[in-house]
């Protein structure tokens, strides 16, 4: 049976001056990081995610994103400029 009308819990990236407007949210087995100022900079992370994402939260500095899934799994990732890819922190 298909799921419908799931609540989306999103998190906005902290910005010192408020000019950066980036939100993160889960949709099924994808973590979407959407840049509201420049949509071309938006990213999707879905490596190794086995269950639907239910919650997402940026850390207080905006460097890392923690997200949890429907089975209780938690992962913390960050963006590596050097590797131009996501890096799993936990």
NORZI-V898032 format. One record per residue. RES is the residue in one letter. SS is DSSP state (~ for helix, > for strand, _ for the rest). D_CENTER is the distance of its C-alpha to the mean C-alpha in Angstrom with 2 decimals. Layout:
# NORZI-V898032
RES|SS|D_CENTER + RES|SS|D_CENTER
This chain:
# NORZI-V898032
X|_|26.31 + X|_|23.35 + X|_|20.84 + X|_|20.92 + X|_|19.63 + X|_|16.68 + X|_|15.24 + X|_|11.73 + X|_|10.28 + X|>|8.06 + X|>|7.93 + X|>|9.60 + X|_|9.83 + X|_|13.35 + X|_|15.96 + X|_|19.53 + X|_|21.30 + X|_|18.99 + X|_|19.14 + X|_|15.54 + X|_|13.61 + X|>|9.90 + X|>|7.62 + X|>|4.07 + X|>|5.15 + X|>|6.42 + X|>|9.67 + X|_|11.99 + X|_|11.00 + X|>|8.27 + X|>|4.49 + X|>|5.22 + X|>|5.15 + X|>|8.59 + X|>|11.38 + X|_|13.93 + X|_|16.71 + X|_|16.56 + X|~|14.92 + X|~|16.08 + X|~|13.55 + X|_|10.56 + X|>|8.83 + X|>|7.89 + X|>|7.35 + X|_|9.77 + X|_|12.16 + X|_|13.97 + X|_|12.04 + X|_|15.16 + X|_|14.40 + X|_|12.58 + X|>|9.34 + X|>|10.76 + X|>|8.84 + X|>|5.87 + X|>|7.36 + X|>|7.84 + X|_|11.15 + X|_|14.23 + X|_|14.52 + X|_|11.07 + X|_|11.33 + X|>|8.96 + X|>|5.79 + X|>|7.30 + X|>|6.77 + X|>|10.01 + X|>|11.85 + X|_|15.10 + X|_|17.32 + X|_|16.28 + X|_|14.41 + X|>|12.02 + X|>|10.21 + X|>|9.37 + X|>|8.42 + X|>|9.49 + X|>|10.68 + X|>|14.41 + X|_|16.56 + X|_|19.48 + X|_|18.09 + X|_|15.99 + X|>|13.36 + X|>|10.60 + X|>|12.48 + X|>|12.20 + X|_|13.48 + X|_|14.15
